[in-house]
Amino acid sequence: MHRFYSPSKNISNNKIIISDMHEAHHLKGALRIKPNEEVIVFDEHGNEYRCLVQEISKAVALAIKEIILNQKKEEAVKISIACAIP
């Protein structure tokens, strides 16, 4: 499923507007996404929204189907760096 970025100021309680010219062009022109297709939108806080494309014009209007809130978890990866003696 395709993922797109939208700042949280463009996200209301049940609708998202992708007004960024480059993101909208990528959605319309490059990926050729049509109305009633599902996409995922994320914001700067790490929240994800499963959406349904409603309208495609200069901006893209999306209806929110499901909200997946950010749940920060500690990374399980531990990295150690060592230098070999030449």
N, CA, C and O atoms as a CHARMM CRD file, in Angstrom:
* protein
*
  344
    1    1 MET  N      0.84800  -1.16500   0.00000 PROA 1      0.00000
    2    1 MET  CA     0.00000   0.00000   0.00000 PROA 1      0.00000
    3    1 MET  C      0.90100   1.23900   0.00000 PROA 1      0.00000
    4    1 MET  O      1.94500   1.25100   0.65200 PROA 1      0.00000
    5    2 HSD  N      0.50100   2.25700  -0.71800 PROA 2      0.00000
    6    2 HSD  CA     1.30000   3.46900  -0.85300 PROA 2      0.00000
    7    2 HSD  C      1.16700   4.34500   0.39300 PROA 2      0.00000
    8    2 HSD  O      0.10100   4.41900   1.00600 PROA 2      0.00000
    9    3 ARG  N      2.27300   5.00800   0.75600 PROA 3      0.00000
   10    3 ARG  CA     2.31400   5.88700   1.92400 PROA 3      0.00000
   11    3 ARG  C      2.64900   7.30500   1.48400 PROA 3      0.00000
   12    3 ARG  O      3.49600   7.51600   0.61600 PROA 3      0.00000
   13    4 PHE  N      1.96800   8.27900   2.09900 PROA 4      0.00000
   14    4 PHE  CA     2.16900   9.68500   1.79100 PROA 4      0.00000
   15    4 PHE  C      2.27700  10.47800   3.07100 PROA 4      0.00000
   16    4 PHE  O      1.73800  10.07900   4.10300 PROA 4      0.00000
   17    5 TYR  N      2.98100  11.61600   3.00700 PROA 5      0.00000
   18    5 TYR  CA     3.14000  12.50100   4.16200 PROA 5      0.00000
   19    5 TYR  C      2.16300  13.66200   4.06500 PROA 5      0.00000
   20    5 TYR  O      1.93600  14.21900   2.99100 PROA 5      0.00000
   21    6 SER  N      1.59400  14.01100   5.20200 PROA 6      0.00000
   22    6 SER  CA     0.77400  15.20800   5.30600 PROA 6      0.00000
   23    6 SER  C      1.00600  15.81100   6.68800 PROA 6      0.00000
   24    6 SER  O      0.94500  15.09400   7.68700 PROA 6      0.00000
   25    7 PRO  N      1.27300  17.12200   6.76400 PROA 7      0.00000
   26    7 PRO  CA     1.44700  17.72500   8.09400 PROA 7      0.00000
   27    7 PRO  C      0.14700  17.63800   8.89300 PROA 7      0.00000
   28    7 PRO  O     -0.94100  17.61200   8.31900 PROA 7      0.00000
   29    8 SER  N      0.26900  17.59600  10.20200 PROA 8      0.00000
   30    8 SER  CA    -0.91000  17.41500  11.05800 PROA 8      0.00000
   31    8 SER  C     -1.91000  18.56200  10.93800 PROA 8      0.00000
   32    8 SER  O     -3.08500  18.38300  11.26100 PROA 8      0.00000
   33    9 LYS  N     -1.47400  19.73200  10.48300 PROA 9      0.00000
   34    9 LYS  CA    -2.41800  20.85100  10.31800 PROA 9      0.00000
   35    9 LYS  C     -3.42700  20.57500   9.20300 PROA 9      0.00000
   36    9 LYS  O     -4.49300  21.19000   9.18500 PROA 9      0.00000
   37   10 ASN  N     -3.12100  19.66600   8.27300 PROA 10     0.00000
   38   10 ASN  CA    -4.04200  19.31600   7.18100 PROA 10     0.00000
   39   10 ASN  C     -4.91100  18.11900   7.51600 PROA 10     0.00000
   40   10 ASN  O     -5.64200  17.62600   6.65700 PROA 10     0.00000
   41   11 ILE  N     -4.84400  17.64200   8.75900 PROA 11     0.00000
   42   11 ILE  CA    -5.60600  16.46900   9.17200 PROA 11     0.00000
   43   11 ILE  C     -6.68400  16.91500  10.15700 PROA 11     0.00000
   44   11 ILE  O     -6.38200  17.47100  11.21300 PROA 11     0.00000
   45   12 SER  N     -7.93700  16.66500   9.80000 PROA 12     0.00000
   46   12 SER  CA    -9.03900  16.96800  10.71800 PROA 12     0.00000
   47   12 SER  C     -9.52800  15.64200  11.30300 PROA 12     0.00000
   48   12 SER  O     -8.85200  14.62200  11.17200 PROA 12     0.00000
   49   13 ASN  N    -10.69100  15.65000  11.94400 PROA 13     0.00000
   50   13 ASN  CA   -11.14500  14.44600  12.62600 PROA 13     0.00000
   51   13 ASN  C    -11.51700  13.29400  11.68700 PROA 13     0.00000
   52   13 ASN  O    -11.42900  12.13600  12.09600 PROA 13     0.00000
   53   14 ASN  N    -11.92600  13.56400  10.45700 PROA 14     0.00000
   54   14 ASN  CA   -12.26400  12.46700   9.55400 PROA 14     0.00000
   55   14 ASN  C    -11.82800  12.70800   8.10900 PROA 14     0.00000
   56   14 ASN  O    -12.24600  11.97800   7.21000 PROA 14     0.00000
   57   15 LYS  N    -10.99400  13.72300   7.87700 PROA 15     0.00000
   58   15 LYS  CA   -10.58800  14.05800   6.51600 PROA 15     0.00000
   59   15 LYS  C     -9.15000  14.55800   6.48500 PROA 15     0.00000
   60   15 LYS  O     -8.69800  15.23600   7.40800 PROA 15     0.00000
   61   16 ILE  N     -8.44200  14.22100   5.42400 PROA 16     0.00000
   62   16 ILE  CA    -7.07500  14.68300   5.22400 PROA 16     0.00000
   63   16 ILE  C     -7.00100  15.32900   3.84100 PROA 16     0.00000
   64   16 ILE  O     -7.54700  14.80600   2.87000 PROA 16     0.00000
   65   17 ILE  N     -6.32100  16.46500   3.76800 PROA 17     0.00000
   66   17 ILE  CA    -6.09500  17.13900   2.49400 PROA 17     0.00000
   67   17 ILE  C     -4.58600  17.13200   2.22900 PROA 17     0.00000
   68   17 ILE  O     -3.81100  17.66100   3.02500 PROA 17     0.00000
   69   18 ILE  N     -4.18000  16.53900   1.12000 PROA 18     0.00000
   70   18 ILE  CA    -2.78200  16.59300   0.70100 PROA 18     0.00000
   71   18 ILE  C     -2.68700  17.73800  -0.29700 PROA 18     0.00000
   72   18 ILE  O     -3.09000  17.61000  -1.45300 PROA 18     0.00000
   73   19 SER  N     -2.14300  18.86900   0.17400 PROA 19     0.00000
   74   19 SER  CA    -2.08200  20.05900  -0.66400 PROA 19     0.00000
   75   19 SER  C     -0.69300  20.31400  -1.22300 PROA 19     0.00000
   76   19 SER  O     -0.52000  21.18700  -2.07400 PROA 19     0.00000
   77   20 ASP  N      0.30100  19.56700  -0.75700 PROA 20     0.00000
   78   20 ASP  CA     1.65400  19.72000  -1.27600 PROA 20     0.00000
   79   20 ASP  C      1.66600  19.33400  -2.75400 PROA 20     0.00000
   80   20 ASP  O      1.23600  18.24100  -3.12300 PROA 20     0.00000
   81   21 MET  N      2.15900  20.23800  -3.58900 PROA 21     0.00000
   82   21 MET  CA     2.12600  20.05500  -5.03600 PROA 21     0.00000
   83   21 MET  C      2.85700  18.78300  -5.47300 PROA 21     0.00000
   84   21 MET  O      2.36900  18.05500  -6.33800 PROA 21     0.00000
   85   22 HSD  N      4.02000  18.51400  -4.88200 PROA 22     0.00000
   86   22 HSD  CA     4.81300  17.35200  -5.28700 PROA 22     0.00000
   87   22 HSD  C      4.16100  16.03900  -4.84900 PROA 22     0.00000
   88   22 HSD  O      4.14600  15.07400  -5.61300 PROA 22     0.00000
   89   23 GLU  N      3.62200  15.99400  -3.62700 PROA 23     0.00000
   90   23 GLU  CA     2.94700  14.78200  -3.14700 PROA 23     0.00000
   91   23 GLU  C      1.69100  14.51100  -3.98300 PROA 23     0.00000
   92   23 GLU  O      1.43100  13.36900  -4.36000 PROA 23     0.00000
   93   24 ALA  N      0.92200  15.55100  -4.26800 PROA 24     0.00000
   94   24 ALA  CA    -0.30100  15.38000  -5.05500 PROA 24     0.00000
   95   24 ALA  C      0.02000  14.91100  -6.46800 PROA 24     0.00000
   96   24 ALA  O     -0.67400  14.04900  -7.00600 PROA 24     0.00000
   97   25 HSD  N      1.06900  15.47000  -7.07600 PROA 25     0.00000
   98   25 HSD  CA     1.45900  15.04000  -8.41600 PROA 25     0.00000
   99   25 HSD  C      1.93700  13.58800  -8.40400 PROA 25     0.00000
  100   25 HSD  O      1.62300  12.82500  -9.31800 PROA 25     0.00000
  101   26 HSD  N      2.68500  13.20800  -7.38800 PROA 26     0.00000
  102   26 HSD  CA     3.16400  11.83200  -7.27500 PROA 26     0.00000
  103   26 HSD  C      1.98700  10.86600  -7.16000 PROA 26     0.00000
  104   26 HSD  O      1.98300   9.80300  -7.78100 PROA 26     0.00000
  105   27 LEU  N      0.99400  11.24400  -6.36400 PROA 27     0.00000
  106   27 LEU  CA    -0.18500  10.41000  -6.18000 PROA 27     0.00000
  107   27 LEU  C     -0.99600  10.29700  -7.47300 PROA 27     0.00000
  108   27 LEU  O     -1.42200   9.20600  -7.85300 PROA 27     0.00000
  109   28 LYS  N     -1.20600  11.44500  -8.15100 PROA 28     0.00000
  110   28 LYS  CA    -2.04700  11.45600  -9.36000 PROA 28     0.00000
  111   28 LYS  C     -1.31000  10.97700 -10.59900 PROA 28     0.00000
  112   28 LYS  O     -1.78300  10.08900 -11.30900 PROA 28     0.00000
  113   29 GLY  N     -0.14700  11.57000 -10.85600 PROA 29     0.00000
  114   29 GLY  CA     0.53300  11.33600 -12.12200 PROA 29     0.00000
  115   29 GLY  C      1.41100  10.10800 -12.15000 PROA 29     0.00000
  116   29 GLY  O      1.32600   9.30200 -13.07700 PROA 29     0.00000
  117   30 ALA  N      2.26100   9.95300 -11.13300 PROA 30     0.00000
  118   30 ALA  CA     3.22100   8.84700 -11.15300 PROA 30     0.00000
  119   30 ALA  C      2.56700   7.51700 -10.77600 PROA 30     0.00000
  120   30 ALA  O      2.75700   6.51500 -11.46500 PROA 30     0.00000
  121   31 LEU  N      1.80700   7.50400  -9.69700 PROA 31     0.00000
  122   31 LEU  CA     1.20800   6.25100  -9.22700 PROA 31     0.00000
  123   31 LEU  C     -0.17200   5.98500  -9.82100 PROA 31     0.00000
  124   31 LEU  O     -0.67300   4.86200  -9.75900 PROA 31     0.00000
  125   32 ARG  N     -0.78400   7.01600 -10.39500 PROA 32     0.00000
  126   32 ARG  CA    -2.10500   6.91100 -11.04000 PROA 32     0.00000
  127   32 ARG  C     -3.16200   6.31400 -10.11100 PROA 32     0.00000
  128   32 ARG  O     -3.92800   5.42700 -10.48600 PROA 32     0.00000
  129   33 ILE  N     -3.17000   6.82800  -8.90600 PROA 33     0.00000
  130   33 ILE  CA    -4.16200   6.37700  -7.93300 PROA 33     0.00000
  131   33 ILE  C     -5.49900   7.02900  -8.26700 PROA 33     0.00000
  132   33 ILE  O     -5.56200   8.21900  -8.57800 PROA 33     0.00000
  133   34 LYS  N     -6.54100   6.25700  -8.19900 PROA 34     0.00000
  134   34 LYS  CA    -7.89300   6.69300  -8.54800 PROA 34     0.00000
  135   34 LYS  C     -8.74400   6.82900  -7.28500 PROA 34     0.00000
  136   34 LYS  O     -8.37100   6.30800  -6.23400 PROA 34     0.00000
  137   35 PRO  N     -9.88500   7.52400  -7.37400 PROA 35     0.00000
  138   35 PRO  CA   -10.79600   7.59600  -6.23300 PROA 35     0.00000
  139   35 PRO  C    -11.23800   6.19600  -5.79200 PROA 35     0.00000
  140   35 PRO  O    -11.32000   5.27100  -6.60000 PROA 35     0.00000
  141   36 ASN  N    -11.51500   6.06600  -4.51500 PROA 36     0.00000
  142   36 ASN  CA   -11.91800   4.82400  -3.84000 PROA 36     0.00000
  143   36 ASN  C    -10.78300   3.82700  -3.65900 PROA 36     0.00000
  144   36 ASN  O    -11.04000   2.67500  -3.31100 PROA 36     0.00000
  145   37 GLU  N     -9.52500   4.23300  -3.88500 PROA 37     0.00000
  146   37 GLU  CA    -8.38800   3.37600  -3.57300 PROA 37     0.00000
  147   37 GLU  C     -7.91200   3.70600  -2.16500 PROA 37     0.00000
  148   37 GLU  O     -8.10100   4.82300  -1.68200 PROA 37     0.00000
  149   38 GLU  N     -7.29400   2.72800  -1.51200 PROA 38     0.00000
  150   38 GLU  CA    -6.80800   2.90100  -0.15000 PROA 38     0.00000
  151   38 GLU  C     -5.33600   3.28400  -0.14000 PROA 38     0.00000
  152   38 GLU  O     -4.53800   2.72500  -0.89300 PROA 38     0.00000
  153   39 VAL  N     -4.97600   4.23900   0.71600 PROA 39     0.00000
  154   39 VAL  CA    -3.58400   4.66400   0.91300 PROA 39     0.00000
  155   39 VAL  C     -3.35600   4.87300   2.41000 PROA 39     0.00000
  156   39 VAL  O     -4.30400   4.92500   3.19400 PROA 39     0.00000
  157   40 ILE  N     -2.08900   4.99100   2.78900 PROA 40     0.00000
  158   40 ILE  CA    -1.73800   5.30200   4.17200 PROA 40     0.00000
  159   40 ILE  C     -1.06800   6.66800   4.18800 PROA 40     0.00000
  160   40 ILE  O     -0.20500   6.95800   3.35900 PROA 40     0.00000
  161   41 VAL  N     -1.47100   7.50000   5.13600 PROA 41     0.00000
  162   41 VAL  CA    -0.90100   8.83200   5.31300 PROA 41     0.00000
  163   41 VAL  C     -0.27500   8.88000   6.70100 PROA 41     0.00000
  164   41 VAL  O     -0.84700   8.37100   7.66500 PROA 41     0.00000
  165   42 PHE  N      0.90800   9.49800   6.80100 PROA 42     0.00000
  166   42 PHE  CA     1.53600   9.65800   8.11000 PROA 42     0.00000
  167   42 PHE  C      1.86700  11.12000   8.33900 PROA 42     0.00000
  168   42 PHE  O      2.01400  11.89200   7.39200 PROA 42     0.00000
  169   43 ASP  N      1.98200  11.49200   9.61000 PROA 43     0.00000
  170   43 ASP  CA     2.29500  12.88100   9.96200 PROA 43     0.00000
  171   43 ASP  C      3.63200  12.95000  10.68900 PROA 43     0.00000
  172   43 ASP  O      4.31200  11.93900  10.86500 PROA 43     0.00000
  173   44 GLU  N      3.99600  14.15800  11.10700 PROA 44     0.00000
  174   44 GLU  CA     5.30300  14.36000  11.73700 PROA 44     0.00000
  175   44 GLU  C      5.38600  13.77100  13.14100 PROA 44     0.00000
  176   44 GLU  O      6.47800  13.68700  13.70400 PROA 44     0.00000
  177   45 HSD  N      4.27100  13.36500  13.71300 PROA 45     0.00000
  178   45 HSD  CA     4.25900  12.78400  15.05100 PROA 45     0.00000
  179   45 HSD  C      4.35500  11.25800  15.01600 PROA 45     0.00000
  180   45 HSD  O      4.40100  10.61700  16.06600 PROA 45     0.00000
  181   46 GLY  N      4.38400  10.67600  13.82400 PROA 46     0.00000
  182   46 GLY  CA     4.47500   9.22700  13.70000 PROA 46     0.00000
  183   46 GLY  C      3.13600   8.52500  13.64500 PROA 46     0.00000
  184   46 GLY  O      3.08500   7.29600  13.60400 PROA 46     0.00000
  185   47 ASN  N      2.04700   9.28100  13.64400 PROA 47     0.00000
  186   47 ASN  CA     0.71800   8.67200  13.53300 PROA 47     0.00000
  187   47 ASN  C      0.46600   8.26900  12.08500 PROA 47     0.00000
  188   47 ASN  O      0.92700   8.93100  11.15500 PROA 47     0.00000
  189   48 GLU  N     -0.26300   7.18900  11.90800 PROA 48     0.00000
  190   48 GLU  CA    -0.61800   6.73200  10.56600 PROA 48     0.00000
  191   48 GLU  C     -2.13200   6.69800  10.43900 PROA 48     0.00000
  192   48 GLU  O     -2.85000   6.44300  11.40600 PROA 48     0.00000
  193   49 TYR  N     -2.60000   6.96000   9.22900 PROA 49     0.00000
  194   49 TYR  CA    -4.02600   6.99200   8.94300 PROA 49     0.00000
  195   49 TYR  C     -4.28400   6.16100   7.69200 PROA 49     0.00000
  196   49 TYR  O     -3.71600   6.43300   6.63400 PROA 49     0.00000
  197   50 ARG  N     -5.13200   5.16000   7.81100 PROA 50     0.00000
  198   50 ARG  CA    -5.55000   4.38200   6.63800 PROA 50     0.00000
  199   50 ARG  C     -6.72500   5.13900   6.02900 PROA 50     0.00000
  200   50 ARG  O     -7.73800   5.37300   6.68800 PROA 50     0.00000
  201   51 CYS  N     -6.57000   5.52200   4.74900 PROA 51     0.00000
  202   51 CYS  CA    -7.53700   6.43000   4.12800 PROA 51     0.00000
  203   51 CYS  C     -8.06400   5.88800   2.81400 PROA 51     0.00000
  204   51 CYS  O     -7.47400   4.99800   2.20000 PROA 51     0.00000
  205   52 LEU  N     -9.17400   6.44100   2.40500 PROA 52     0.00000
  206   52 LEU  CA    -9.79700   6.15700   1.12300 PROA 52     0.00000
  207   52 LEU  C     -9.78700   7.44700   0.31200 PROA 52     0.00000
  208   52 LEU  O    -10.24600   8.48400   0.79200 PROA 52     0.00000
  209   53 VAL  N     -9.27100   7.39300  -0.90600 PROA 53     0.00000
  210   53 VAL  CA    -9.19300   8.57700  -1.75900 PROA 53     0.00000
  211   53 VAL  C    -10.61200   8.97400  -2.16600 PROA 53     0.00000
  212   53 VAL  O    -11.36700   8.15900  -2.69500 PROA 53     0.00000
  213   54 GLN  N    -10.96600  10.24700  -1.91100 PROA 54     0.00000
  214   54 GLN  CA   -12.29200  10.73900  -2.26300 PROA 54     0.00000
  215   54 GLN  C    -12.26600  11.56400  -3.52900 PROA 54     0.00000
  216   54 GLN  O    -13.02100  11.30500  -4.46600 PROA 54     0.00000
  217   55 GLU  N    -11.38700  12.56800  -3.55900 PROA 55     0.00000
  218   55 GLU  CA   -11.37600  13.51400  -4.67000 PROA 55     0.00000
  219   55 GLU  C     -9.93900  13.82800  -5.05900 PROA 55     0.00000
  220   55 GLU  O     -9.07600  14.01600  -4.20100 PROA 55     0.00000
  221   56 ILE  N     -9.69600  13.88100  -6.35900 PROA 56     0.00000
  222   56 ILE  CA    -8.37100  14.22000  -6.86700 PROA 56     0.00000
  223   56 ILE  C     -8.50500  15.43300  -7.77800 PROA 56     0.00000
  224   56 ILE  O     -9.15600  15.37400  -8.82100 PROA 56     0.00000
  225   57 SER  N     -7.87600  16.53600  -7.36800 PROA 57     0.00000
  226   57 SER  CA    -7.80300  17.75200  -8.18700 PROA 57     0.00000
  227   57 SER  C     -6.42500  18.34000  -7.93100 PROA 57     0.00000
  228   57 SER  O     -5.45100  17.58800  -7.88300 PROA 57     0.00000
  229   58 LYS  N     -6.30300  19.65400  -7.76400 PROA 58     0.00000
  230   58 LYS  CA    -4.98900  20.22200  -7.41000 PROA 58     0.00000
  231   58 LYS  C     -4.51800  19.69500  -6.06200 PROA 58     0.00000
  232   58 LYS  O     -3.32700  19.46600  -5.85300 PROA 58     0.00000
  233   59 ALA  N     -5.45800  19.50800  -5.16200 PROA 59     0.00000
  234   59 ALA  CA    -5.18500  18.87100  -3.86900 PROA 59     0.00000
  235   59 ALA  C     -5.94500  17.54900  -3.84200 PROA 59     0.00000
  236   59 ALA  O     -6.88300  17.34600  -4.61300 PROA 59     0.00000
  237   60 VAL  N     -5.53900  16.66700  -2.96200 PROA 60     0.00000
  238   60 VAL  CA    -6.16800  15.35100  -2.86800 PROA 60     0.00000
  239   60 VAL  C     -6.90400  15.26300  -1.53600 PROA 60     0.00000
  240   60 VAL  O     -6.32000  15.49700  -0.47800 PROA 60     0.00000
  241   61 ALA  N     -8.19500  14.92100  -1.59400 PROA 61     0.00000
  242   61 ALA  CA    -9.00800  14.77100  -0.38700 PROA 61     0.00000
  243   61 ALA  C     -9.13100  13.29600  -0.05100 PROA 61     0.00000
  244   61 ALA  O     -9.44000  12.47400  -0.91400 PROA 61     0.00000
  245   62 LEU  N     -8.88600  12.96700   1.21400 PROA 62     0.00000
  246   62 LEU  CA    -8.93000  11.58100   1.67700 PROA 62     0.00000
  247   62 LEU  C     -9.86500  11.46500   2.87100 PROA 62     0.00000
  248   62 LEU  O     -9.90200  12.35000   3.72600 PROA 62     0.00000
  249   63 ALA  N    -10.61400  10.38300   2.92800 PROA 63     0.00000
  250   63 ALA  CA   -11.46800  10.09500   4.08500 PROA 63     0.00000
  251   63 ALA  C    -10.74100   9.09600   4.97400 PROA 63     0.00000
  252   63 ALA  O    -10.26500   8.06800   4.49300 PROA 63     0.00000
  253   64 ILE  N    -10.65400   9.39100   6.26100 PROA 64     0.00000
  254   64 ILE  CA    -9.95200   8.51700   7.20400 PROA 64     0.00000
  255   64 ILE  C    -10.83400   7.31900   7.54800 PROA 64     0.00000
  256   64 ILE  O    -11.98200   7.47700   7.96500 PROA 64     0.00000
  257   65 LYS  N    -10.27700   6.11200   7.36600 PROA 65     0.00000
  258   65 LYS  CA   -10.97300   4.88100   7.73800 PROA 65     0.00000
  259   65 LYS  C    -10.51300   4.36700   9.09300 PROA 65     0.00000
  260   65 LYS  O    -11.31600   3.87200   9.88400 PROA 65     0.00000
  261   66 GLU  N     -9.19600   4.48800   9.36100 PROA 66     0.00000
  262   66 GLU  CA    -8.63700   3.95200  10.59800 PROA 66     0.00000
  263   66 GLU  C     -7.44800   4.80900  11.02600 PROA 66     0.00000
  264   66 GLU  O     -6.66900   5.25800  10.18600 PROA 66     0.00000
  265   67 ILE  N     -7.31100   5.03200  12.31400 PROA 67     0.00000
  266   67 ILE  CA    -6.19400   5.80000  12.85800 PROA 67     0.00000
  267   67 ILE  C     -5.29500   4.84900  13.64800 PROA 67     0.00000
  268   67 ILE  O     -5.76100   4.10600  14.51100 PROA 67     0.00000
  269   68 ILE  N     -3.99400   4.88800  13.33500 PROA 68     0.00000
  270   68 ILE  CA    -3.01600   4.07700  14.04500 PROA 68     0.00000
  271   68 ILE  C     -2.08300   5.05700  14.74600 PROA 68     0.00000
  272   68 ILE  O     -1.21300   5.65300  14.11100 PROA 68     0.00000
  273   69 LEU  N     -2.26200   5.22400  16.04500 PROA 69     0.00000
  274   69 LEU  CA    -1.47900   6.19900  16.79600 PROA 69     0.00000
  275   69 LEU  C     -0.06800   5.68900  17.03300 PROA 69     0.00000
  276   69 LEU  O      0.17300   4.48400  17.11200 PROA 69     0.00000
  277   70 ASN  N      0.85200   6.62700  17.14400 PROA 70     0.00000
  278   70 ASN  CA     2.25800   6.31100  17.36800 PROA 70     0.00000
  279   70 ASN  C      2.44000   5.74800  18.77100 PROA 70     0.00000
  280   70 ASN  O      2.01200   6.35000  19.75600 PROA 70     0.00000
  281   71 GLN  N      3.06700   4.60600  18.84700 PROA 71     0.00000
  282   71 GLN  CA     3.40000   4.01400  20.13400 PROA 71     0.00000
  283   71 GLN  C      4.90600   3.81800  20.15700 PROA 71     0.00000
  284   71 GLN  O      5.42900   2.82300  19.65400 PROA 71     0.00000
  285   72 LYS  N      5.59300   4.78600  20.75200 PROA 72     0.00000
  286   72 LYS  CA     7.05000   4.72900  20.76600 PROA 72     0.00000
  287   72 LYS  C      7.51700   3.55900  21.61900 PROA 72     0.00000
  288   72 LYS  O      7.05900   3.35700  22.74300 PROA 72     0.00000
  289   73 LYS  N      8.43600   2.80000  21.05400 PROA 73     0.00000
  290   73 LYS  CA     9.00600   1.66300  21.74800 PROA 73     0.00000
  291   73 LYS  C     10.51300   1.81300  21.74300 PROA 73     0.00000
  292   73 LYS  O     11.08900   2.40500  20.83000 PROA 73     0.00000
  293   74 GLU  N     11.13800   1.28000  22.75600 PROA 74     0.00000
  294   74 GLU  CA    12.59000   1.28800  22.80300 PROA 74     0.00000
  295   74 GLU  C     13.12200   0.33400  21.74400 PROA 74     0.00000
  296   74 GLU  O     12.57600  -0.74700  21.52200 PROA 74     0.00000
  297   75 GLU  N     14.18300   0.75300  21.10600 PROA 75     0.00000
  298   75 GLU  CA    14.81600  -0.07800  20.10100 PROA 75     0.00000
  299   75 GLU  C     15.49100  -1.27100  20.76200 PROA 75     0.00000
  300   75 GLU  O     16.15800  -1.10900  21.78400 PROA 75     0.00000
  301   76 ALA  N     15.33400  -2.45000  20.20900 PROA 76     0.00000
  302   76 ALA  CA    15.92300  -3.66500  20.74300 PROA 76     0.00000
  303   76 ALA  C     17.34600  -3.88900  20.20500 PROA 76     0.00000
  304   76 ALA  O     18.03400  -4.81400  20.63700 PROA 76     0.00000
  305   77 VAL  N     17.77200  -3.06600  19.28900 PROA 77     0.00000
  306   77 VAL  CA    19.08200  -3.22700  18.67600 PROA 77     0.00000
  307   77 VAL  C     20.14000  -2.49300  19.49200 PROA 77     0.00000
  308   77 VAL  O     19.97800  -1.32000  19.82700 PROA 77     0.00000
  309   78 LYS  N     21.19800  -3.18100  19.80000 PROA 78     0.00000
  310   78 LYS  CA    22.31800  -2.56500  20.50600 PROA 78     0.00000
  311   78 LYS  C     23.52900  -2.68200  19.60600 PROA 78     0.00000
  312   78 LYS  O     23.83500  -3.76900  19.11800 PROA 78     0.00000
  313   79 ILE  N     24.21900  -1.58400  19.38000 PROA 79     0.00000
  314   79 ILE  CA    25.36100  -1.56000  18.46100 PROA 79     0.00000
  315   79 ILE  C     26.63900  -1.32800  19.25500 PROA 79     0.00000
  316   79 ILE  O     26.70900  -0.43200  20.09600 PROA 79     0.00000
  317   80 SER  N     27.63900  -2.14100  18.97700 PROA 80     0.00000
  318   80 SER  CA    28.97100  -1.96700  19.55700 PROA 80     0.00000
  319   80 SER  C     29.96000  -1.76600  18.43400 PROA 80     0.00000
  320   80 SER  O     29.88700  -2.44200  17.40800 PROA 80     0.00000
  321   81 ILE  N     30.88800  -0.83600  18.62200 PROA 81     0.00000
  322   81 ILE  CA    31.90200  -0.55600  17.61600 PROA 81     0.00000
  323   81 ILE  C     33.27500  -0.89100  18.21200 PROA 81     0.00000
  324   81 ILE  O     33.59400  -0.50600  19.33700 PROA 81     0.00000
  325   82 ALA  N     34.06700  -1.61100  17.43300 PROA 82     0.00000
  326   82 ALA  CA    35.40600  -1.97200  17.88200 PROA 82     0.00000
  327   82 ALA  C     36.39300  -1.73300  16.74200 PROA 82     0.00000
  328   82 ALA  O     36.03800  -1.81600  15.56700 PROA 82     0.00000
  329   83 CYS  N     37.61800  -1.43800  17.10700 PROA 83     0.00000
  330   83 CYS  CA    38.64500  -1.20200  16.10500 PROA 83     0.00000
  331   83 CYS  C     39.68700  -2.32500  16.20100 PROA 83     0.00000
  332   83 CYS  O     40.17600  -2.63200  17.28700 PROA 83     0.00000
  333   84 ALA  N     40.00800  -2.91300  15.09300 PROA 84     0.00000
  334   84 ALA  CA    41.00400  -3.98900  15.07300 PROA 84     0.00000
  335   84 ALA  C     42.41100  -3.37500  15.11000 PROA 84     0.00000
  336   84 ALA  O     42.65100  -2.30400  14.55200 PROA 84     0.00000
  337   85 ILE  N     43.32100  -4.07100  15.77200 PROA 85     0.00000
  338   85 ILE  CA    44.70400  -3.60100  15.83200 PROA 85     0.00000
  339   85 ILE  C     45.38400  -3.97700  14.51200 PROA 85     0.00000
  340   85 ILE  O     45.38100  -5.14500  14.12400 PROA 85     0.00000
  341   86 PRO  N     45.96500  -2.98800  13.82100 PROA 86     0.00000
  342   86 PRO  CA    46.59300  -3.30100  12.52500 PROA 86     0.00000
  343   86 PRO  C     47.88000  -4.09800  12.65600 PROA 86     0.00000
  344   86 PRO  O     48.50700  -4.42700  11.64900 PROA 86     0.00000
